């Protein structure tokens, strides 16, 4: 079993929004691959949202509701990206 300081922060939350961790020495195991795939999707979604928000911000006549929706989605994507960065950063050492 992996020591506490080597647990992998997973890219999803558990009940009540609490973080989930994986304890394994097998970086090629099913759960590790699943987490890698979900992280890749989250990073891709964030990149797509940045492009969409940039386009909308360039439109002076943008609908306030559309802006609010996009900022809400962008906030969620940023939260995901920060979780990925924290997870990957802790595994660098």
C-alpha positions as a Python dict, from the first residue, in 0.01 Angstrom:
ca = {
    (1, 'X'): (0, 0, 0),
    (2, 'X'): (117, 353, -79),
    (3, 'X'): (216, 588, 207),
    (4, 'X'): (-32, 867, 287),
    (5, 'X'): (184, 1137, 127),
    (6, 'X'): (190, 940, -200),
    (7, 'X'): (-185, 909, -250),
    (8, 'X'): (-309, 1026, -589),
    (9, 'X'): (-575, 1296, -586),
    (10, 'X'): (-840, 1176, -829),
    (11, 'X'): (-1012, 1409, -1079),
    (12, 'X'): (-1355, 1367, -923),
    (13, 'X'): (-1513, 1437, -586),
    (14, 'X'): (-1677, 1200, -348),
    (15, 'X'): (-1988, 1250, -139),
    (16, 'X'): (-2037, 1606, -19),
    (17, 'X'): (-1768, 1728, -260),
    (18, 'X'): (-1488, 1571, -60),
    (19, 'X'): (-1168, 1479, -249),
    (20, 'X'): (-1108, 1119, -354),
    (21, 'X'): (-766, 957, -343),
    (22, 'X'): (-615, 645, -497),
    (23, 'X'): (-363, 432, -313),
    (24, 'X'): (-175, 211, -556),
    (25, 'X'): (174, 137, -677),
    (26, 'X'): (39, 45, -1022),
    (27, 'X'): (31, 359, -1238),
    (28, 'X'): (-99, 146, -1527),
    (29, 'X'): (-387, -4, -1331),
    (30, 'X'): (-752, 41, -1423),
    (31, 'X'): (-823, 326, -1178),
    (32, 'X'): (-503, 510, -1268),
    (33, 'X'): (-585, 487, -1641),
    (34, 'X'): (-943, 597, -1575),
    (35, 'X'): (-817, 899, -1379),
    (36, 'X'): (-568, 981, -1658),
    (37, 'X'): (-845, 968, -1918),
    (38, 'X'): (-1080, 1185, -1715),
    (39, 'X'): (-802, 1438, -1655),
    (40, 'X'): (-739, 1453, -2031),
    (41, 'X'): (-1110, 1518, -2093),
    (42, 'X'): (-1120, 1787, -1824),
    (43, 'X'): (-815, 1965, -1968),
    (44, 'X'): (-963, 1948, -2319),
    (45, 'X'): (-1294, 2086, -2196),
    (46, 'X'): (-1114, 2375, -2026),
    (47, 'X'): (-924, 2456, -2346),
    (48, 'X'): (-1247, 2455, -2548),
    (49, 'X'): (-1420, 2681, -2295),
    (50, 'X'): (-1134, 2931, -2304),
    (51, 'X'): (-1179, 2960, -2681),
    (52, 'X'): (-1556, 2999, -2649),
    (53, 'X'): (-1532, 3260, -2375),
    (54, 'X'): (-1271, 3454, -2573),
    (55, 'X'): (-1506, 3465, -2872),
    (56, 'X'): (-1803, 3579, -2662),
    (57, 'X'): (-1597, 3845, -2482),
    (58, 'X'): (-1510, 3989, -2822),
    (59, 'X'): (-1881, 4036, -2893),
    (60, 'X'): (-1993, 4368, -2743),
    (61, 'X'): (-2358, 4261, -2784),
    (62, 'X'): (-2316, 3934, -2594),
    (63, 'X'): (-2621, 3823, -2398),
    (64, 'X'): (-2566, 3860, -2019),
    (65, 'X'): (-2729, 3521, -1956),
    (66, 'X'): (-2489, 3359, -2203),
    (67, 'X'): (-2195, 3529, -2033),
    (68, 'X'): (-2313, 3411, -1691),
    (69, 'X'): (-2355, 3052, -1814),
    (70, 'X'): (-2010, 3053, -1972),
    (71, 'X'): (-1845, 3197, -1663),
    (72, 'X'): (-2015, 2933, -1450),
    (73, 'X'): (-1884, 2658, -1681),
    (74, 'X'): (-1539, 2819, -1693),
    (75, 'X'): (-1527, 2831, -1313),
    (76, 'X'): (-1603, 2459, -1296),
    (77, 'X'): (-1338, 2387, -1559),
    (78, 'X'): (-1082, 2595, -1372),
    (79, 'X'): (-1162, 2401, -1055),
    (80, 'X'): (-1099, 2076, -1247),
    (81, 'X'): (-771, 2205, -1394),
    (82, 'X'): (-649, 2310, -1049),
    (83, 'X'): (-728, 1963, -916),
    (84, 'X'): (-535, 1805, -1205),
    (85, 'X'): (-241, 2040, -1145),
    (86, 'X'): (-237, 1960, -773),
    (87, 'X'): (-259, 1587, -840),
    (88, 'X'): (18, 1588, -1098),
    (89, 'X'): (235, 1826, -899),
    (90, 'X'): (224, 1605, -592),
    (91, 'X'): (329, 1305, -803),
    (92, 'X'): (639, 1480, -944),
    (93, 'X'): (850, 1428, -635),
}
